[in-house]
C-alpha cells in the first residue's frame, strides 16, 4: 500500500511536468513567433503601411476573438479573428506613423474580452525629406477601413473574416495611389504657382515661352483639379469603398449582359 502515495503524487505532478516540457500542449490560440511585421521597410513618415500579425490556434476547439493593435498604448485598430482548430490567420491594420521609434503591440483577446497573448515589436520610421522647392507636399491622411470592417464584423463575423484580406489589399493600393497623386498634385502646383497665361505690357502681350507655356499651364491646372478630386476620393474610406462597390457591381453587370447575349448577334 505504500506505493499509492507515490502514484497520487505522480498523477498530481504529471500535468505540470507535461506543460513544462511541452508548453504547446497547454497553449490555445496565440501569435506565431516574431509574427508582428510591416508590409514594407524602410518606412518614411507620411507613408501608410500595413501592420501584419499571424495568429495560430493550436487547441482542438475553434477560437473567436480579435487582435487589437496599439502604438505605445494608443490604439491603431482592431481586427476580428475566427480560427479553426489547428489553423492560422494573418491579420493586418493600416498605419500612418510619424517619424521616430515606435513600440507597436498586438493583443489577442478572446470572445470574453480576456487577453490571451501579447506580441510587440519596435519599428523606426524615417523622417520625411524636405521638399526641394517651396511647395509643401499634400498631407491629407488616407483613412483606414478598420471602421468599415468593424461594422461588417458586427453584422457577420464570417463575412468580416472573408473580406479582411480584400480590405487589407485595397488599403495598401489606396496608400500607394495616394502617394502617386500627392506627387502629381505637387508637380501641378509647381507648374501653376504664380503663373498666368500671359502678361499684358502696354498694348502687347509678352508670352515668354509662347503658346507651349500657355498650353502647359492649362494642362497643369486641369490635372491639378483632377488629381485633387481623385486624392480626396482615394483618401476617404467612407467615400472610396461605396464608389468601388458600385463600380465593381457595374462591371459584373456589364460582363453578365455581354456573356448572356446570344452568339448570333
Secondary structure, 3 states (H helix, E strand, C coil): CCHHHHHHHHHHHHHHHHHHHCHHHHCCEEECCCCCEECCCCCECCCCEEEEEEEEECCCCCEEEEEEEEECCEEEEEEEEEECCCCEEEEEEEECCCCEEEEEEEEEEECCCCEEEEEEEEEEEECCCCCCCCCCCCCCCCCCCHHHHHHHHHHCHHHHHHHHHHHHHHHHHHHHHHHHHHHHHHHHHHHHCCCCCCEEECCEEECCCCHHHHHHHHHHHHHHHHHHHHHHHHHCHHHHHHHHHHHHHHHHHHHHHHHHCCCCC
